[in-house]
Amino acid sequence: MAYATAAELRNQMDKTGTTGSGSDASLTIVLDGVSQAIDRYFNRPDDWFVALAVAAARIYPGCGKAYQIIEECVEISAVAVKNSPSDSSYTSWAGTDYIKFTGDPRFPDFNSTPYTGIMIDPNGDYSIFTSGQYGGLQGFRPSGNLGRAIPTVQVTAKWGYAVTCPPVIKQATLALAARWFKQGQGAWSDTLASADFGGLIYQKMNSDIRLMLENTRFHKPALGAR
């Protein structure tokens, strides 16, 4: 998912030509590459800064507690939980059975997005999210249980960081794309002489772009091994 358009990049570089290396197709390739690099930098290979337009279901192993940590989303439309790890179907919860929050479940923020968790509503019908820890026999001569985590919680949501791209991410995308574009015009050399920008060294990330990325706290925490 590109965080800026070819027209925005062309405007930022004050470039009017739309053919050759400056065509929409060429600029879009650069923008796609930069956007993917930024996603990887912030540990977002599957979830982007711009949330899904349509809600989708995801499953998690329940923690067996009164709260459940989930991935970032801007809207939650449904929650369903298995009553037992061995159940084959989920039981849908009412909207009054859970509360959306972000941050630490001990000191949650109920007013900000993206949401990163759901907790039991004290007035709801449930007390915990069914634990996904489940054991089974090992081989022909079991010496114990083979423990594993299986899905017991299903959340349907619009996954992603925000409804629209954060301005600093859009600007970082455009700035880095402009540098990649100019570097590509110079056969990807370490130093490029440009009438527009002067002599540019590409061996290190520009300090302004680094500031945009490193000081924004957009890193997405990992949920278990992925």
N, C-alpha and C positions, 0 to 999 in steps of 0.2 A: 504494500500500500504506500503510494508516494504521498509525502506530506506537503508538496507544493506542485504547481502546474508548470508546464513549459512556458506559458505566457508570463507567469510570475518570475521565472528564472530569467527569461529574455529581458523583462523590464528591469530586473535588478542589475543585469550586466549592461543595460542601456544598448541592447542589441536589437536592431530592427529587421535584419534579414531572417527569412524563414526557410531557406533552402540550404542544401549541403549539410555541413556539420551543425548548423543552427536550426535544422528542421525540428518540428515538434517530436518526431520519432526519435531523433538523436538525443534531444534534451531529456525526453522522457526516460530513456535508458539510463542516463546519468542520474536522474532524480530517483528512479527505482533503486539503483545501486546504493546511493547515499542513504535513502530511507531504510533499506534493509540493514545497512551497516549500523545505523543509529539504533534500530530495533535490537540488533545483536549486542550492541554496547550496553544497552539498558536491560538485557535479559528478557527481551520480548520477541522470541521467535514465533510465537503463536498469537499473542495478544498485542494489539497495536495502541498507539496513542489515540487514534480515532476509533471509537467503539463500533461494534456491529450495529447495523441499522435494524436487523431482525434478531429477536431473541433466539438463543439456541440452548439446548440442554447439555449439561456436563455432570459427570458423576464423580463422587469423592468417597473415600473410606471415612465413615463417621468417627469422631474422636471420642464418643462416649461421654461427652461433657455437655454443659448447657449452652455451648457456643460451637460454631463451626467456621473455621477459616476457609475462605474461598479465594479464587483469583479476582483481580480487579474487574469491576463492572459498574455501569452507570445506572442500571435499572434491573430489578429482580421481579419477574412476573409470576414465578411459581416455585414452590419447594415441595419435594416429596421424599419420604424417608421409609426405608424398610423397617418393619417392626422387629425383625430378627435377621442376622446375617445370612441365614439359610433361606429366607423368603425369595421367591422368584419375581415378585412384583413390589412396586412402591405404593405407599399410601400418601395421597395428596394432603398437604396441610392447608388450613385456611390462612388467609393473610393476617389474621389476628393471633396466630400461633408463633410467629417469629418477628424479630425486629432486625432491620438492616443497620449495619454500623461500619465504621472504618477505624483502623488503629488498634490499640491494645484493648482486648475485651474487658480488662479490669477497669480501664478508664476510657471507654469508647466515645467516639465522636459520631453522633447520630445525624449531623446536619451537613456533612461534607461528602462529596464523591471524589474518587471512586470508592464504592463499597468494597470492603475486603473480608467481611464476615457477616454471619447471621447468628442471632442468639434467641434463646427461648423467651417468649413473652410470659411473664409471671401469671397472666390471666388466661393463657392458652391451655390446650388440652395435653401438652407434653412436658416432660421434665428434662430430657436429654436427646441428643442426636445419637441414634443407635451406633454402637461401636462397630467398626469394620474389621476388627481383629477376629480372626477365625482360625481354628486348628483342625487338622485332619490327620489320619493315620499315615505312617510312612512305610511304603514297601510292603513286603510279605510278612516281615517280623517287626512290627512297630515297636520302637523303644520310647516313643513319646509322640507328641503332636508336632506336625509341621505347621508352624505359625505363618500367617500371611495376612495382608490387609486386602479386603475386598470392598467393592462399592456398596454403600448403604444409604448415601445421600445424593439426591438428584436436584440440581438447581438450574432453572431456566432463566437466563438473563441476557442482557446486551453487554457482552464482554469487551473490555477495553478501558482505557484510562479516562477519556472525556468524550463528550458529544462532538466537539470540534477540536482541531489540533491546537495544542498550546502555542501561543505566539513565539516563544523562545525556540521551540522545536522546529517550527516552520522557518524561522530565520536561520537557525543552524543548518537546516537542510539546504536552503538557498545559498548560504555562504560556502558550504563545503562543496555543493554541486558546481558553483562557479569556479572554484579552484580545480576541481577534477576536470571540468570542461576545458579550462585553459591549459592544464597540464597535458590533457589528451591532444590538444592542438600542437603542443611542443614535443610530440612523440614520447610523452611520459618521462621527460628528462628531469633531473633533480632541480635544475634552475631554469627559469623561463623569463626571457625579456619580453615585457608587454608594454605597448604604448599606453594602455589604460592604467595598468597597475604598477609599472616599473619592474625591477628585478625581483622575482619571487622565489623563495627557497621552499621547496615542497617536502624536504626530508622530515620535517616535524609539523605537527598540527599547529595551525595558527593559534596564538594565545587567546584571541577573542573567541574563536570557535570553541576552544577547550573550556573557556570560562562559561560559555552558554551551556555546555554539556555537563561539566563536572560539578557545578555549583547549584544544579536544579533539583537534586534529590529525586530524580525520576526513575531510579533503579527499581525494578520489580523483584520482590523477594521470591525465591524459589519455594515451591510446596513439595517437599520430599524430593526423591531422585527423579530426574526427568531426562 
